[in-house]
Amino acid sequence: MGSINNKKYLNMKIFIYILMAFAIVVVAYNLTILNFDTLLAGDSAVALIGILAAVCVIVLLGILLTSKAIERKAKL
């Protein structure tokens, strides 16, 4: 039973890291769209919202990883 839980935890951890990588790619892409002269107009506003959303995803996934690590250590 412990082996199954370890495998599940490892799969979840890999999936979270993949999602974080996608979020970093979204941030990088949206940075290329930003026009710093008119930051809150047109496509720049959409890119800015996309950057903020992706950063929120990264923070939330980091919190999830931390909480799962604490939960796993508390069970030992």
mmCIF file of the N, C-alpha and C atoms, coordinates in Angstrom:
data_MODEL
# 
_entry.id   MODEL 
# 
loop_
_atom_site.group_PDB 
_atom_site.id 
_atom_site.type_symbol 
_atom_site.label_atom_id 
_atom_site.label_alt_id 
_atom_site.label_comp_id 
_atom_site.label_asym_id 
_atom_site.label_entity_id 
_atom_site.label_seq_id 
_atom_site.pdbx_PDB_ins_code 
_atom_site.Cartn_x 
_atom_site.Cartn_y 
_atom_site.Cartn_z 
_atom_site.occupancy 
_atom_site.B_iso_or_equiv 
_atom_site.pdbx_formal_charge 
_atom_site.auth_seq_id 
_atom_site.auth_comp_id 
_atom_site.auth_asym_id 
_atom_site.auth_atom_id 
_atom_site.pdbx_PDB_model_num 
ATOM 1   N N  . MET A 1 1  ? 0.821  -1.193 0.000   1.00 0.00 ? 1  MET A N  1 
ATOM 2   C CA . MET A 1 1  ? 0.000  0.000  0.000   1.00 0.00 ? 1  MET A CA 1 
ATOM 3   C C  . MET A 1 1  ? 0.863  1.254  0.000   1.00 0.00 ? 1  MET A C  1 
ATOM 4   N N  . GLY A 1 2  ? 1.994  1.226  0.699   1.00 0.00 ? 2  GLY A N  1 
ATOM 5   C CA . GLY A 1 2  ? 2.881  2.381  0.753   1.00 0.00 ? 2  GLY A CA 1 
ATOM 6   C C  . GLY A 1 2  ? 3.499  2.690  -0.590  1.00 0.00 ? 2  GLY A C  1 
ATOM 7   N N  . SER A 1 3  ? 3.771  1.653  -1.357  1.00 0.00 ? 3  SER A N  1 
ATOM 8   C CA . SER A 1 3  ? 4.352  1.834  -2.685  1.00 0.00 ? 3  SER A CA 1 
ATOM 9   C C  . SER A 1 3  ? 3.382  2.551  -3.617  1.00 0.00 ? 3  SER A C  1 
ATOM 10  N N  . ILE A 1 4  ? 2.099  2.243  -3.482  1.00 0.00 ? 4  ILE A N  1 
ATOM 11  C CA . ILE A 1 4  ? 1.082  2.889  -4.315  1.00 0.00 ? 4  ILE A CA 1 
ATOM 12  C C  . ILE A 1 4  ? 0.981  4.363  -3.964  1.00 0.00 ? 4  ILE A C  1 
ATOM 13  N N  . ASN A 1 5  ? 1.008  4.680  -2.674  1.00 0.00 ? 5  ASN A N  1 
ATOM 14  C CA . ASN A 1 5  ? 0.937  6.074  -2.248  1.00 0.00 ? 5  ASN A CA 1 
ATOM 15  C C  . ASN A 1 5  ? 2.160  6.848  -2.713  1.00 0.00 ? 5  ASN A C  1 
ATOM 16  N N  . ASN A 1 6  ? 3.345  6.228  -2.647  1.00 0.00 ? 6  ASN A N  1 
ATOM 17  C CA . ASN A 1 6  ? 4.553  6.896  -3.112  1.00 0.00 ? 6  ASN A CA 1 
ATOM 18  C C  . ASN A 1 6  ? 4.483  7.161  -4.605  1.00 0.00 ? 6  ASN A C  1 
ATOM 19  N N  . LYS A 1 7  ? 3.967  6.219  -5.355  1.00 0.00 ? 7  LYS A N  1 
ATOM 20  C CA . LYS A 1 7  ? 3.848  6.379  -6.802  1.00 0.00 ? 7  LYS A CA 1 
ATOM 21  C C  . LYS A 1 7  ? 2.843  7.483  -7.135  1.00 0.00 ? 7  LYS A C  1 
ATOM 22  N N  . LYS A 1 8  ? 1.725  7.506  -6.399  1.00 0.00 ? 8  LYS A N  1 
ATOM 23  C CA . LYS A 1 8  ? 0.713  8.533  -6.603  1.00 0.00 ? 8  LYS A CA 1 
ATOM 24  C C  . LYS A 1 8  ? 1.286  9.919  -6.291  1.00 0.00 ? 8  LYS A C  1 
ATOM 25  N N  . TYR A 1 9  ? 2.027  10.008 -5.201  1.00 0.00 ? 9  TYR A N  1 
ATOM 26  C CA . TYR A 1 9  ? 2.635  11.278 -4.807  1.00 0.00 ? 9  TYR A CA 1 
ATOM 27  C C  . TYR A 1 9  ? 3.642  11.741 -5.854  1.00 0.00 ? 9  TYR A C  1 
ATOM 28  N N  . LEU A 1 10 ? 4.444  10.811 -6.358  1.00 0.00 ? 10 LEU A N  1 
ATOM 29  C CA . LEU A 1 10 ? 5.446  11.156 -7.362  1.00 0.00 ? 10 LEU A CA 1 
ATOM 30  C C  . LEU A 1 10 ? 4.782  11.603 -8.661  1.00 0.00 ? 10 LEU A C  1 
ATOM 31  N N  . ASN A 1 11 ? 3.724  10.910 -9.089  1.00 0.00 ? 11 ASN A N  1 
ATOM 32  C CA . ASN A 1 11 ? 2.998  11.303 -10.292 1.00 0.00 ? 11 ASN A CA 1 
ATOM 33  C C  . ASN A 1 11 ? 2.388  12.691 -10.150 1.00 0.00 ? 11 ASN A C  1 
ATOM 34  N N  . MET A 1 12 ? 1.806  12.969 -8.976  1.00 0.00 ? 12 MET A N  1 
ATOM 35  C CA . MET A 1 12 ? 1.220  14.274 -8.740  1.00 0.00 ? 12 MET A CA 1 
ATOM 36  C C  . MET A 1 12 ? 2.294  15.361 -8.750  1.00 0.00 ? 12 MET A C  1 
ATOM 37  N N  . LYS A 1 13 ? 3.422  15.071 -8.152  1.00 0.00 ? 13 LYS A N  1 
ATOM 38  C CA . LYS A 1 13 ? 4.513  16.027 -8.088  1.00 0.00 ? 13 LYS A CA 1 
ATOM 39  C C  . LYS A 1 13 ? 5.031  16.354 -9.498  1.00 0.00 ? 13 LYS A C  1 
ATOM 40  N N  . ILE A 1 14 ? 5.181  15.337 -10.327 1.00 0.00 ? 14 ILE A N  1 
ATOM 41  C CA . ILE A 1 14 ? 5.624  15.553 -11.710 1.00 0.00 ? 14 ILE A CA 1 
ATOM 42  C C  . ILE A 1 14 ? 4.589  16.379 -12.469 1.00 0.00 ? 14 ILE A C  1 
ATOM 43  N N  . PHE A 1 15 ? 3.306  16.062 -12.287 1.00 0.00 ? 15 PHE A N  1 
ATOM 44  C CA . PHE A 1 15 ? 2.243  16.800 -12.961 1.00 0.00 ? 15 PHE A CA 1 
ATOM 45  C C  . PHE A 1 15 ? 2.243  18.268 -12.544 1.00 0.00 ? 15 PHE A C  1 
ATOM 46  N N  . ILE A 1 16 ? 2.454  18.536 -11.265 1.00 0.00 ? 16 ILE A N  1 
ATOM 47  C CA . ILE A 1 16 ? 2.492  19.916 -10.779 1.00 0.00 ? 16 ILE A CA 1 
ATOM 48  C C  . ILE A 1 16 ? 3.682  20.659 -11.388 1.00 0.00 ? 16 ILE A C  1 
ATOM 49  N N  . TYR A 1 17 ? 4.826  20.009 -11.468 1.00 0.00 ? 17 TYR A N  1 
ATOM 50  C CA . TYR A 1 17 ? 5.983  20.650 -12.088 1.00 0.00 ? 17 TYR A CA 1 
ATOM 51  C C  . TYR A 1 17 ? 5.749  20.930 -13.573 1.00 0.00 ? 17 TYR A C  1 
ATOM 52  N N  . ILE A 1 18 ? 5.049  20.041 -14.257 1.00 0.00 ? 18 ILE A N  1 
ATOM 53  C CA . ILE A 1 18 ? 4.712  20.281 -15.670 1.00 0.00 ? 18 ILE A CA 1 
ATOM 54  C C  . ILE A 1 18 ? 3.781  21.492 -15.796 1.00 0.00 ? 18 ILE A C  1 
ATOM 55  N N  . LEU A 1 19 ? 2.787  21.574 -14.913 1.00 0.00 ? 19 LEU A N  1 
ATOM 56  C CA . LEU A 1 19 ? 1.893  22.735 -14.929 1.00 0.00 ? 19 LEU A CA 1 
ATOM 57  C C  . LEU A 1 19 ? 2.646  24.027 -14.636 1.00 0.00 ? 19 LEU A C  1 
ATOM 58  N N  . MET A 1 20 ? 3.597  23.974 -13.719 1.00 0.00 ? 20 MET A N  1 
ATOM 59  C CA . MET A 1 20 ? 4.415  25.158 -13.424 1.00 0.00 ? 20 MET A CA 1 
ATOM 60  C C  . MET A 1 20 ? 5.241  25.566 -14.645 1.00 0.00 ? 20 MET A C  1 
ATOM 61  N N  . ALA A 1 21 ? 5.768  24.584 -15.357 1.00 0.00 ? 21 ALA A N  1 
ATOM 62  C CA . ALA A 1 21 ? 6.545  24.881 -16.559 1.00 0.00 ? 21 ALA A CA 1 
ATOM 63  C C  . ALA A 1 21 ? 5.661  25.555 -17.612 1.00 0.00 ? 21 ALA A C  1 
ATOM 64  N N  . PHE A 1 22 ? 4.432  25.053 -17.788 1.00 0.00 ? 22 PHE A N  1 
ATOM 65  C CA . PHE A 1 22 ? 3.504  25.689 -18.723 1.00 0.00 ? 22 PHE A CA 1 
ATOM 66  C C  . PHE A 1 22 ? 3.197  27.120 -18.311 1.00 0.00 ? 22 PHE A C  1 
ATOM 67  N N  . ALA A 1 23 ? 3.035  27.354 -17.022 1.00 0.00 ? 23 ALA A N  1 
ATOM 68  C CA . ALA A 1 23 ? 2.758  28.703 -16.538 1.00 0.00 ? 23 ALA A CA 1 
ATOM 69  C C  . ALA A 1 23 ? 3.939  29.633 -16.813 1.00 0.00 ? 23 ALA A C  1 
ATOM 70  N N  . ILE A 1 24 ? 5.151  29.122 -16.671 1.00 0.00 ? 24 ILE A N  1 
ATOM 71  C CA . ILE A 1 24 ? 6.337  29.927 -16.965 1.00 0.00 ? 24 ILE A CA 1 
ATOM 72  C C  . ILE A 1 24 ? 6.406  30.257 -18.455 1.00 0.00 ? 24 ILE A C  1 
ATOM 73  N N  . VAL A 1 25 ? 6.029  29.305 -19.294 1.00 0.00 ? 25 VAL A N  1 
ATOM 74  C CA . VAL A 1 25 ? 5.989  29.553 -20.742 1.00 0.00 ? 25 VAL A CA 1 
ATOM 75  C C  . VAL A 1 25 ? 4.946  30.617 -21.063 1.00 0.00 ? 25 VAL A C  1 
ATOM 76  N N  . VAL A 1 26 ? 3.797  30.581 -20.398 1.00 0.00 ? 26 VAL A N  1 
ATOM 77  C CA . VAL A 1 26 ? 2.755  31.584 -20.613 1.00 0.00 ? 26 VAL A CA 1 
ATOM 78  C C  . VAL A 1 26 ? 3.256  32.969 -20.207 1.00 0.00 ? 26 VAL A C  1 
ATOM 79  N N  . VAL A 1 27 ? 3.952  33.048 -19.092 1.00 0.00 ? 27 VAL A N  1 
ATOM 80  C CA . VAL A 1 27 ? 4.518  34.335 -18.660 1.00 0.00 ? 27 VAL A CA 1 
ATOM 81  C C  . VAL A 1 27 ? 5.509  34.843 -19.696 1.00 0.00 ? 27 VAL A C  1 
ATOM 82  N N  . ALA A 1 28 ? 6.386  33.979 -20.160 1.00 0.00 ? 28 ALA A N  1 
ATOM 83  C CA . ALA A 1 28 ? 7.389  34.395 -21.145 1.00 0.00 ? 28 ALA A CA 1 
ATOM 84  C C  . ALA A 1 28 ? 6.725  34.861 -22.439 1.00 0.00 ? 28 ALA A C  1 
ATOM 85  N N  . TYR A 1 29 ? 5.727  34.138 -22.902 1.00 0.00 ? 29 TYR A N  1 
ATOM 86  C CA . TYR A 1 29 ? 5.026  34.523 -24.128 1.00 0.00 ? 29 TYR A CA 1 
ATOM 87  C C  . TYR A 1 29 ? 4.337  35.872 -23.958 1.00 0.00 ? 29 TYR A C  1 
ATOM 88  N N  . ASN A 1 30 ? 3.642  36.048 -22.830 1.00 0.00 ? 30 ASN A N  1 
ATOM 89  C CA . ASN A 1 30 ? 2.932  37.306 -22.602 1.00 0.00 ? 30 ASN A CA 1 
ATOM 90  C C  . ASN A 1 30 ? 3.888  38.480 -22.427 1.00 0.00 ? 30 ASN A C  1 
ATOM 91  N N  . LEU A 1 31 ? 5.088  38.231 -21.940 1.00 0.00 ? 31 LEU A N  1 
ATOM 92  C CA . LEU A 1 31 ? 6.079  39.307 -21.849 1.00 0.00 ? 31 LEU A CA 1 
ATOM 93  C C  . LEU A 1 31 ? 6.475  39.816 -23.228 1.00 0.00 ? 31 LEU A C  1 
ATOM 94  N N  . THR A 1 32 ? 6.447  38.940 -24.224 1.00 0.00 ? 32 THR A N  1 
ATOM 95  C CA . THR A 1 32 ? 6.789  39.372 -25.585 1.00 0.00 ? 32 THR A CA 1 
ATOM 96  C C  . THR A 1 32 ? 5.679  40.212 -26.203 1.00 0.00 ? 32 THR A C  1 
ATOM 97  N N  . ILE A 1 33 ? 4.458  40.077 -25.714 1.00 0.00 ? 33 ILE A N  1 
ATOM 98  C CA . ILE A 1 33 ? 3.324  40.818 -26.252 1.00 0.00 ? 33 ILE A CA 1 
ATOM 99  C C  . ILE A 1 33 ? 3.202  42.207 -25.624 1.00 0.00 ? 33 ILE A C  1 
ATOM 100 N N  . LEU A 1 34 ? 3.732  42.372 -24.423 1.00 0.00 ? 34 LEU A N  1 
ATOM 101 C CA . LEU A 1 34 ? 3.584  43.639 -23.710 1.00 0.00 ? 34 LEU A CA 1 
ATOM 102 C C  . LEU A 1 34 ? 4.189  44.801 -24.494 1.00 0.00 ? 34 LEU A C  1 
ATOM 103 N N  . ASN A 1 35 ? 3.444  45.898 -24.536 1.00 0.00 ? 35 ASN A N  1 
ATOM 104 C CA . ASN A 1 35 ? 3.938  47.154 -25.074 1.00 0.00 ? 35 ASN A CA 1 
ATOM 105 C C  . ASN A 1 35 ? 4.051  48.104 -23.882 1.00 0.00 ? 35 ASN A C  1 
ATOM 106 N N  . PHE A 1 36 ? 5.259  48.416 -23.480 1.00 0.00 ? 36 PHE A N  1 
ATOM 107 C CA . PHE A 1 36 ? 5.465  49.176 -22.248 1.00 0.00 ? 36 PHE A CA 1 
ATOM 108 C C  . PHE A 1 36 ? 5.071  50.640 -22.376 1.00 0.00 ? 36 PHE A C  1 
ATOM 109 N N  . ASP A 1 37 ? 4.843  51.119 -23.600 1.00 0.00 ? 37 ASP A N  1 
ATOM 110 C CA . ASP A 1 37 ? 4.380  52.500 -23.772 1.00 0.00 ? 37 ASP A CA 1 
ATOM 111 C C  . ASP A 1 37 ? 2.904  52.627 -23.417 1.00 0.00 ? 37 ASP A C  1 
ATOM 112 N N  . THR A 1 38 ? 2.112  51.641 -23.799 1.00 0.00 ? 38 THR A N  1 
ATOM 113 C CA . THR A 1 38 ? 0.682  51.633 -23.466 1.00 0.00 ? 38 THR A CA 1 
ATOM 114 C C  . THR A 1 38 ? 0.371  50.313 -22.762 1.00 0.00 ? 38 THR A C  1 
ATOM 115 N N  . LEU A 1 39 ? 0.724  50.259 -21.502 1.00 0.00 ? 39 LEU A N  1 
ATOM 116 C CA . LEU A 1 39 ? 0.653  49.005 -20.753 1.00 0.00 ? 39 LEU A CA 1 
ATOM 117 C C  . LEU A 1 39 ? -0.775 48.524 -20.503 1.00 0.00 ? 39 LEU A C  1 
ATOM 118 N N  . LEU A 1 40 ? -1.711 49.453 -20.353 1.00 0.00 ? 40 LEU A N  1 
ATOM 119 C CA . LEU A 1 40 ? -3.071 49.065 -19.990 1.00 0.00 ? 40 LEU A CA 1 
ATOM 120 C C  . LEU A 1 40 ? -4.055 49.222 -21.146 1.00 0.00 ? 40 LEU A C  1 
ATOM 121 N N  . ALA A 1 41 ? -3.566 49.167 -22.381 1.00 0.00 ? 41 ALA A N  1 
ATOM 122 C CA . ALA A 1 41 ? -4.451 49.319 -23.540 1.00 0.00 ? 41 ALA A CA 1 
ATOM 123 C C  . ALA A 1 41 ? -4.269 48.148 -24.499 1.00 0.00 ? 41 ALA A C  1 
ATOM 124 N N  . GLY A 1 42 ? -5.377 47.673 -25.039 1.00 0.00 ? 42 GLY A N  1 
ATOM 125 C CA . GLY A 1 42 ? -5.351 46.658 -26.080 1.00 0.00 ? 42 GLY A CA 1 
ATOM 126 C C  . GLY A 1 42 ? -4.753 45.333 -25.648 1.00 0.00 ? 42 GLY A C  1 
ATOM 127 N N  . ASP A 1 43 ? -3.873 44.818 -26.523 1.00 0.00 ? 43 ASP A N  1 
ATOM 128 C CA . ASP A 1 43 ? -3.263 43.510 -26.273 1.00 0.00 ? 43 ASP A CA 1 
ATOM 129 C C  . ASP A 1 43 ? -2.362 43.510 -25.041 1.00 0.00 ? 43 ASP A C  1 
ATOM 130 N N  . SER A 1 44 ? -1.801 44.654 -24.699 1.00 0.00 ? 44 SER A N  1 
ATOM 131 C CA . SER A 1 44 ? -0.936 44.723 -23.520 1.00 0.00 ? 44 SER A CA 1 
ATOM 132 C C  . SER A 1 44 ? -1.724 44.448 -22.247 1.00 0.00 ? 44 SER A C  1 
ATOM 133 N N  . ALA A 1 45 ? -2.954 44.920 -22.200 1.00 0.00 ? 45 ALA A N  1 
ATOM 134 C CA . ALA A 1 45 ? -3.783 44.676 -21.014 1.00 0.00 ? 45 ALA A CA 1 
ATOM 135 C C  . ALA A 1 45 ? -4.083 43.189 -20.883 1.00 0.00 ? 45 ALA A C  1 
ATOM 136 N N  . VAL A 1 46 ? -4.392 42.551 -22.001 1.00 0.00 ? 46 VAL A N  1 
ATOM 137 C CA . VAL A 1 46 ? -4.675 41.112 -21.976 1.00 0.00 ? 46 VAL A CA 1 
ATOM 138 C C  . VAL A 1 46 ? -3.421 40.338 -21.561 1.00 0.00 ? 46 VAL A C  1 
ATOM 139 N N  . ALA A 1 47 ? -2.272 40.737 -22.094 1.00 0.00 ? 47 ALA A N  1 
ATOM 140 C CA . ALA A 1 47 ? -1.015 40.081 -21.736 1.00 0.00 ? 47 ALA A CA 1 
ATOM 141 C C  . ALA A 1 47 ? -0.700 40.278 -20.258 1.00 0.00 ? 47 ALA A C  1 
ATOM 142 N N  . LEU A 1 48 ? -0.967 41.462 -19.740 1.00 0.00 ? 48 LEU A N  1 
ATOM 143 C CA . LEU A 1 48 ? -0.713 41.736 -18.323 1.00 0.00 ? 48 LEU A CA 1 
ATOM 144 C C  . LEU A 1 48 ? -1.595 40.872 -17.432 1.00 0.00 ? 48 LEU A C  1 
ATOM 145 N N  . ILE A 1 49 ? -2.858 40.723 -17.818 1.00 0.00 ? 49 ILE A N  1 
ATOM 146 C CA . ILE A 1 49 ? -3.772 39.848 -17.074 1.00 0.00 ? 49 ILE A CA 1 
ATOM 147 C C  . ILE A 1 49 ? -3.292 38.402 -17.142 1.00 0.00 ? 49 ILE A C  1 
ATOM 148 N N  . GLY A 1 50 ? -2.827 37.986 -18.321 1.00 0.00 ? 50 GLY A N  1 
ATOM 149 C CA . GLY A 1 50 ? -2.297 36.625 -18.478 1.00 0.00 ? 50 GLY A CA 1 
ATOM 150 C C  . GLY A 1 50 ? -1.075 36.381 -17.620 1.00 0.00 ? 50 GLY A C  1 
ATOM 151 N N  . ILE A 1 51 ? -0.209 37.374 -17.518 1.00 0.00 ? 51 ILE A N  1 
ATOM 152 C CA . ILE A 1 51 ? 0.986  37.253 -16.675 1.00 0.00 ? 51 ILE A CA 1 
ATOM 153 C C  . ILE A 1 51 ? 0.586  37.129 -15.207 1.00 0.00 ? 51 ILE A C  1 
ATOM 154 N N  . LEU A 1 52 ? -0.336 37.977 -14.766 1.00 0.00 ? 52 LEU A N  1 
ATOM 155 C CA . LEU A 1 52 ? -0.778 37.920 -13.368 1.00 0.00 ? 52 LEU A CA 1 
ATOM 156 C C  . LEU A 1 52 ? -1.444 36.581 -13.052 1.00 0.00 ? 52 LEU A C  1 
ATOM 157 N N  . ALA A 1 53 ? -2.258 36.076 -13.980 1.00 0.00 ? 53 ALA A N  1 
ATOM 158 C CA . ALA A 1 53 ? -2.917 34.784 -13.764 1.00 0.00 ? 53 ALA A CA 1 
ATOM 159 C C  . ALA A 1 53 ? -1.895 33.651 -13.687 1.00 0.00 ? 53 ALA A C  1 
ATOM 160 N N  . ALA A 1 54 ? -0.908 33.668 -14.572 1.00 0.00 ? 54 ALA A N  1 
ATOM 161 C CA . ALA A 1 54 ? 0.110  32.611 -14.572 1.00 0.00 ? 54 ALA A CA 1 
ATOM 162 C C  . ALA A 1 54 ? 0.964  32.662 -13.302 1.00 0.00 ? 54 ALA A C  1 
ATOM 163 N N  . VAL A 1 55 ? 1.266  33.850 -12.840 1.00 0.00 ? 55 VAL A N  1 
ATOM 164 C CA . VAL A 1 55 ? 2.036  33.976 -11.589 1.00 0.00 ? 55 VAL A CA 1 
ATOM 165 C C  . VAL A 1 55 ? 1.217  33.446 -10.414 1.00 0.00 ? 55 VAL A C  1 
ATOM 166 N N  . CYS A 1 56 ? -0.095 33.721 -10.418 1.00 0.00 ? 56 CYS A N  1 
ATOM 167 C CA . CYS A 1 56 ? -0.970 33.175 -9.369  1.00 0.00 ? 56 CYS A CA 1 
ATOM 168 C C  . CYS A 1 56 ? -0.975 31.645 -9.402  1.00 0.00 ? 56 CYS A C  1 
ATOM 169 N N  . VAL A 1 57 ? -0.999 31.077 -10.597 1.00 0.00 ? 57 VAL A N  1 
ATOM 170 C CA . VAL A 1 57 ? -0.963 29.616 -10.743 1.00 0.00 ? 57 VAL A CA 1 
ATOM 171 C C  . VAL A 1 57 ? 0.330  29.064 -10.159 1.00 0.00 ? 57 VAL A C  1 
ATOM 172 N N  . ILE A 1 58 ? 1.447  29.710 -10.458 1.00 0.00 ? 58 ILE A N  1 
ATOM 173 C CA . ILE A 1 58 ? 2.739  29.253 -9.949  1.00 0.00 ? 58 ILE A CA 1 
ATOM 174 C C  . ILE A 1 58 ? 2.763  29.297 -8.422  1.00 0.00 ? 58 ILE A C  1 
ATOM 175 N N  . VAL A 1 59 ? 2.261  30.383 -7.848  1.00 0.00 ? 59 VAL A N  1 
ATOM 176 C CA . VAL A 1 59 ? 2.239  30.514 -6.382  1.00 0.00 ? 59 VAL A CA 1 
ATOM 177 C C  . VAL A 1 59 ? 1.338  29.456 -5.757  1.00 0.00 ? 59 VAL A C  1 
ATOM 178 N N  . LEU A 1 60 ? 0.137  29.267 -6.326  1.00 0.00 ? 60 LEU A N  1 
ATOM 179 C CA . LEU A 1 60 ? -0.791 28.282 -5.766  1.00 0.00 ? 60 LEU A CA 1 
ATOM 180 C C  . LEU A 1 60 ? -0.253 26.860 -5.878  1.00 0.00 ? 60 LEU A C  1 
ATOM 181 N N  . LEU A 1 61 ? 0.376  26.535 -6.992  1.00 0.00 ? 61 LEU A N  1 
ATOM 182 C CA . LEU A 1 61 ? 0.961  25.200 -7.132  1.00 0.00 ? 61 LEU A CA 1 
ATOM 183 C C  . LEU A 1 61 ? 2.136  25.008 -6.178  1.00 0.00 ? 61 LEU A C  1 
ATOM 184 N N  . GLY A 1 62 ? 2.885  26.057 -5.933  1.00 0.00 ? 62 GLY A N  1 
ATOM 185 C CA . GLY A 1 62 ? 3.964  25.982 -4.947  1.00 0.00 ? 62 GLY A CA 1 
ATOM 186 C C  . GLY A 1 62 ? 3.425  25.720 -3.551  1.00 0.00 ? 62 GLY A C  1 
ATOM 187 N N  . ILE A 1 63 ? 2.324  26.380 -3.223  1.00 0.00 ? 63 ILE A N  1 
ATOM 188 C CA . ILE A 1 63 ? 1.679  26.154 -1.929  1.00 0.00 ? 63 ILE A CA 1 
ATOM 189 C C  . ILE A 1 63 ? 1.167  24.719 -1.835  1.00 0.00 ? 63 ILE A C  1 
ATOM 190 N N  . LEU A 1 64 ? 0.593  24.213 -2.932  1.00 0.00 ? 64 LEU A N  1 
ATOM 191 C CA . LEU A 1 64 ? 0.107  22.832 -2.942  1.00 0.00 ? 64 LEU A CA 1 
ATOM 192 C C  . LEU A 1 64 ? 1.246  21.840 -2.740  1.00 0.00 ? 64 LEU A C  1 
ATOM 193 N N  . LEU A 1 65 ? 2.367  22.058 -3.422  1.00 0.00 ? 65 LEU A N  1 
ATOM 194 C CA . LEU A 1 65 ? 3.529  21.173 -3.240  1.00 0.00 ? 65 LEU A CA 1 
ATOM 195 C C  . LEU A 1 65 ? 4.017  21.185 -1.797  1.00 0.00 ? 65 LEU A C  1 
ATOM 196 N N  . THR A 1 66 ? 4.075  22.359 -1.218  1.00 0.00 ? 66 THR A N  1 
ATOM 197 C CA . THR A 1 66 ? 4.534  22.483 0.166   1.00 0.00 ? 66 THR A CA 1 
ATOM 198 C C  . THR A 1 66 ? 3.582  21.782 1.129   1.00 0.00 ? 66 THR A C  1 
ATOM 199 N N  . SER A 1 67 ? 2.282  21.975 0.917   1.00 0.00 ? 67 SER A N  1 
ATOM 200 C CA . SER A 1 67 ? 1.317  21.356 1.831   1.00 0.00 ? 67 SER A CA 1 
ATOM 201 C C  . SER A 1 67 ? 1.328  19.829 1.698   1.00 0.00 ? 67 SER A C  1 
ATOM 202 N N  . LYS A 1 68 ? 1.510  19.320 0.480   1.00 0.00 ? 68 LYS A N  1 
ATOM 203 C CA . LYS A 1 68 ? 1.581  17.869 0.303   1.00 0.00 ? 68 LYS A CA 1 
ATOM 204 C C  . LYS A 1 68 ? 2.855  17.298 0.935   1.00 0.00 ? 68 LYS A C  1 
ATOM 205 N N  . ALA A 1 69 ? 3.948  18.040 0.862   1.00 0.00 ? 69 ALA A N  1 
ATOM 206 C CA . ALA A 1 69 ? 5.193  17.580 1.487   1.00 0.00 ? 69 ALA A CA 1 
ATOM 207 C C  . ALA A 1 69 ? 5.040  17.535 3.019   1.00 0.00 ? 69 ALA A C  1 
ATOM 208 N N  . ILE A 1 70 ? 4.384  18.544 3.564   1.00 0.00 ? 70 ILE A N  1 
ATOM 209 C CA . ILE A 1 70 ? 4.145  18.574 5.017   1.00 0.00 ? 70 ILE A CA 1 
ATOM 210 C C  . ILE A 1 70 ? 3.200  17.449 5.423   1.00 0.00 ? 70 ILE A C  1 
ATOM 211 N N  . GLU A 1 71 ? 2.152  17.228 4.625   1.00 0.00 ? 71 GLU A N  1 
ATOM 212 C CA . GLU A 1 71 ? 1.213  16.152 4.912   1.00 0.00 ? 71 GLU A CA 1 
ATOM 213 C C  . GLU A 1 71 ? 1.905  14.788 4.868   1.00 0.00 ? 71 GLU A C  1 
ATOM 214 N N  . ARG A 1 72 ? 2.769  14.614 3.905   1.00 0.00 ? 72 ARG A N  1 
ATOM 215 C CA . ARG A 1 72 ? 3.476  13.335 3.766   1.00 0.00 ? 72 ARG A CA 1 
ATOM 216 C C  . ARG A 1 72 ? 4.421  13.104 4.952   1.00 0.00 ? 72 ARG A C  1 
ATOM 217 N N  . LYS A 1 73 ? 5.114  14.154 5.388   1.00 0.00 ? 73 LYS A N  1 
ATOM 218 C CA . LYS A 1 73 ? 6.023  14.009 6.518   1.00 0.00 ? 73 LYS A CA 1 
ATOM 219 C C  . LYS A 1 73 ? 5.274  13.815 7.825   1.00 0.00 ? 73 LYS A C  1 
ATOM 220 N N  . ALA A 1 74 ? 4.077  14.394 7.929   1.00 0.00 ? 74 ALA A N  1 
ATOM 221 C CA . ALA A 1 74 ? 3.281  14.241 9.155   1.00 0.00 ? 74 ALA A CA 1 
ATOM 222 C C  . ALA A 1 74 ? 2.760  12.811 9.302   1.00 0.00 ? 74 ALA A C  1 
ATOM 223 N N  . LYS A 1 75 ? 2.565  12.128 8.185   1.00 0.00 ? 75 LYS A N  1 
ATOM 224 C CA . LYS A 1 75 ? 2.080  10.740 8.236   1.00 0.00 ? 75 LYS A CA 1 
ATOM 225 C C  . LYS A 1 75 ? 3.159  9.770  8.655   1.00 0.00 ? 75 LYS A C  1 
ATOM 226 N N  . LEU A 1 76 ? 4.423  10.141 8.496   1.00 0.00 ? 76 LEU A N  1 
ATOM 227 C CA . LEU A 1 76 ? 5.533  9.222  8.843   1.00 0.00 ? 76 LEU A CA 1 
ATOM 228 C C  . LEU A 1 76 ? 5.723  9.113  10.307  1.00 0.00 ? 76 LEU A C  1 
# 
